[in-house]
């Protein structure tokens, strides 16, 4: 499961818990306050249906977390605005209206702003939550102004103004936090990209020499801990210099990429393949004997011979003239007891040299007996 899938799963779980609490709570609030807010039966009734539908959709995986987010940040604000209008202008008792705004509607706007910043990029979250704050002020100010002109400053007037100010401050803080979060996420992604580039060969996309050394050291440590075999294969593309000389360096690059693609397709996920330097590749084969490693590399060699070709006429590209298959020479060595990585690489290199001396286009296992290492 990738990071994106894990984050989607985490959000789904969070939303399910929130909806499990909110869906039954909304009808209770409606029952407690419907006499004071007659319109509450319509708005909260619809809200209950929406929340239940989202809960069931997420639970059965018929809906994505992103769809639930979009629904919440579009439907719920509209219901909240309708409720606030009804409380302020259809409820003649300002004390009742102020209590509803302070105890429920105002905190609800803050919760919606939090959801907006969780579901949307910082600037879009600011637009949505800022729109909610503006709407809140537009609805509150006429009622507050009328009450102020009629009776002057009262606890209800102060309470309603406090809701607008508190909501605006909350949105500003949320925007600052969301902006900081996005900045940190970008910095982390940039750092991860740089770390990946530092360990990746840009031509083939394989691990580079530095990464191979790190992975080999880690595999040898695991082998020591668990007493399991590790083999190493060193691969050389036969006559690679002549490929560059006759067909050009671009053709040589294509050959390298083609060989790399074949190796990635055939090798296991647990195997590590990288570019050691020039036309030389290296493969770490965990939990693999020399014989099993040689058999795997033979499959690689056979596949390369069938699928990776080079034009034999100078200036021609593959498919545009006479072609010959690309072949590999491969040396395989199995790590001996407590053998260091330099010694293991040296023995695999020695096996590669024997493959070249034997006519190339073959896989050779290091001839040294493991007991002698």
N, C-alpha and C positions, 0 to 999 in steps of 0.2 A: 504494500500500500504506500503510495507516494505522499509527500507532504500535503498536496492539495486535497487528496482523498481523506487524509487524517483530519485536516481542518474541517472539511465538510461533515465528517462523522461527528466531530466534537461539537460543532454548531448544532447539528441535528439533535444530539443528546441534550444540550443546554436548552434548546427551544422546546423540546418535549417536556422537560421538567417545568419550565416556565408556564407553558400552556396547561399542563396538568394542574398547576396551582391557580392560574387565572380563570380557566373555563368555569370551574364551580364557584369561584369567588364572585364573579360578575353578577350572577343571578341573586346571590345573597345580598350584595349591595343594592341591587335593584329592588328587592323585596323590602329592605330597610328604609329606602328613601323614596319610593315611588309616589307616596302621598304628597311629599314636598315637591317632587319633580315629576309631574304626570308624563312628560315626554320621555322620561327615563325608561319606561316599558318598551318603547319603540327602539330607542338608540341602544340600550343595553341588551335588549332581546336580539337585535341584529348582531351586536358584538358577540354575544354568546354563540350564535350560530357560526359566525366566522371563526372564532377561536376553536370550537369543536371540530369544524371541518379541517382546519389546519392541523390540529392535533392528530386526527385520524389519518390525514394524508401523509404526515411525517412518520407516524407509527407504522403504517403499511408500506412506506417508501414509494407512495404514488406521487408525492410532491417533494421537490428539492428544498433544501434550506434557503436557497436564494429566492425561490418563489414565495416561501413563507415570509421572508424579509420584505419583499416588494409589496406583498399584500398588507402587511402590518403598517408599513410606512405610507400607504395610500388610503386604505379604507379607514383605519382607526383614527387618523387625524381629522378626517371629514366628520366622523361620528362625534369626536370630541368637540369640534367647533360648533356643530349643531347643538350639542348639549349645553355648551357654555352660553350660546345665544339664548337658548330657552331659559336657562337659569337666571340670566341677567335681565331679560326683557319680558318674560312671561311670568316671573315670580315677583309679585308686588312687595313682598317682605325682603328688604335688602339684607337683613341679618341672616335669613335663610340662604339667600343667594351667596353672600360672602362666605358663609360656612361651607357651602358646597364647593366654591372655587378654591378656598384655602385647603380643605381637607382632601379633596379628590381631584378636581379638574387641574389645579396648578401642578401638583405632583405628577399627574398623568402626562402633562406636557413635558416635564423633565424626563420622564421615562421614555416617552416617544423620541425625544432628542437623543437619548443614549442609544436607542435602537437605530436611529438614523445614522449615527456615527459608527456603529458597529456594522451596519449593512452596506453603507455607501462610503466612497472616498471622502476625505475630509471636506473638500470644497462643496461637494454635493450634499453632504450631511449638514454643512453650514447653511446652504440655501434652504433646505427643507426645514430645519429647526429654526432658522432665522425667520422664515415665513410663518411658522407657528407663533413665535414670539410677537411678530408684528400683528398677526391676526388677534392674538390675545390682547394686545394693547389697544387695537382698534375697537374691540368689543368692550373692553373695560372702561376706557376713558370717557365715552359719552355718559355711561351710567354713573361713574364717579363724579364727573363734572356736574351733572344734574343734581346729584345728592349734595355735593359741596355747596352749590349755589342755594340749595333749599335749606340745609341745616348747618352748613359749615363742616369743619373737620370732625369726623366721627371714627369710632373703632372700625366700622365696616369700610369706610373710605380708605383708611390706612391699610386695612387687611387686603383689600383689592389691589391697591398700588403695590403692596409688598409682593404679591403674587407675580405681577408683571416684572418687577425689578429682579426678584429671585430667579425667575425663569430666564431672563436675559443674561444674568451673571452665570447661571449654570451652563447655558449654551456657549458662552464665551470660554469658560473653562474647558468644556468638552471639546471645543474646536482646537484649543491649544494642545490638549492631550492627544487628540486624533492626529494633529499635524506632527507632533513629536513622534507618535507611533509610526506614522508613514515615513518620517525621516530616518528613524532607526531601522525600519524594515528595508529601506533603500540602501542604507549603509551596510547592513548585514548581507543583502544580496550582492552588493558590489564586492564585499570582502570574500564571499563564497566564490564569486566568479573569478576573482584574482587568484584565489587558492587553487581553483580547478585549472585555470590556465597555467599555473606554475607547475602542475603535475600532468599536463596533457600535451601530447605531440600534436602540433597544429595541422600537420599534413594528413595524418591518418586518423586522428581522434583517439588514438590509443594512449595508454599510460606512457609517460616519458621515462628516461633513465632514472631520474630522481625518484619518481613514484614507484618504479619497479624495485629499486633498492629498498625502499621503505616497506613495500608489501612482502618482499622476500624475507626481510628481517622478521616481520611479524609472523609469517608462515613457519619459519624455522623455530621461533619461540613456541608456537602452538604445537609443532611436531615434538619438541622436547617435552612439553607438558603432558601430551596425551600419548606419546610413543607411536605416532603414526608416520607413514612414509611420505616423503615429498620428492617429486622429480622436477627437473629443470630441462627445458629444451631451448637450444639456441638455433635460430633459423637464418639462413643466408639465401638471398635470391641469386640463382645461378646467372653468371655473366651479366650482372646488373650494369657494370661500367659500359659494356658494349651496347646495352639497350640505350643508355643515355647518349652514347657517342653516335649511334646509328639513327635512332628515332627521335632524339631530343629529350631534354630534361622533363618536359611536360608529359611525354609518354612514360618516362621513368616514374614520375609521380603517380600517374594513373595505375601503373603496375603495383606500386607500393600500396595504394589505396585498395586495389582489387584483392591483393593478398590479405590485407588486414581485414577486409569484409568477410572473406571466406573463413579466416581463423575465428572471428567473433561468432559467426553462425555455427560453426562446428563445435567449438570448445564449450565446456560447461560454464554456468554462471560463477561457480566457485574458482575456476581457472583465471589466471591473470595473464593477459597478453599485453606486451608493450614494445615500443621501438627502442632498441638498445643503442642504435647509432647507424647512420647511413642506410644501407639496405639490410641491416641485421636486426632481426626481431628476437624477442625472448618470451618464453611462456613458463609460468609457474603452475605446476600441476599438483595441488594438494591431495593427500591421501591416495597417491598414485605410485605404483611401482615403475621401474624403468621400462619393463616390457609393456605394461598397459599404456604408459606415456608414449612409447614408440608406436604402438598400434594407433593411438589417437592422432599422432602427427603424420602417420602414413595416410590416414583418411584426409587430413588437410592437404598433403602433397598431391594425392590423387584428384581431389576436387580442384585445386589450383591448376593442375595440368589440363583439366577439362575446360575450365571456365575463364582463366586469365591468359590472354594471348597478346602477342606483340607483332607488329608488322615487320617483315624481314627486309623490305625495300626501304632505303633511306627516304625520309620525308613523307612516308605514308603513315596513316593512322590505322588502328585496329579496325578491321572490316573494310578497308580500302586498299587491299592488295594482298599478296601472299603473307601468311601469318605462321608463326610457330608458337607452341605453348610455352608458357613460363614454367620453370621448374625450380625446386627448392632443394637445398642440402640442409639436413637437420641432424644435430647432435643432441642426444638425450643422456642425462646422468641422474641417478637416484642418490639422494643424500645419504651419506654414511653416518654412523653413530657420532653425534656431537660435532659433525663436520661444519666448519664455518662457511659463510656464503661465498667468500672469495675462492676457496678451494672447490666448492661445488660448481661455480661458474667456470673455473679453469678446466674442470673435467668435462663439462658440457662442451666447452670450446674445443677441447682435444677430440671429442667424438665428432664434432662438426668438421674438424680438419681431416679426420679419417674418411668422412663421407665425401669430401671434396677430392681427396687423393684417390678414392675408389671410383671416381667417375661422375660424381655429383648426382643429382636427381634421386636421392635416397635418404633413408633415415638410419643412423648408426647409434648404437648404444655404447657408452663408455666401456672400454674393455677391462678396467680395473675392477677386481672383485671388491665388494663392499667390505669384506672382512679385512682387507689390506689397507683400507683408507684410515 
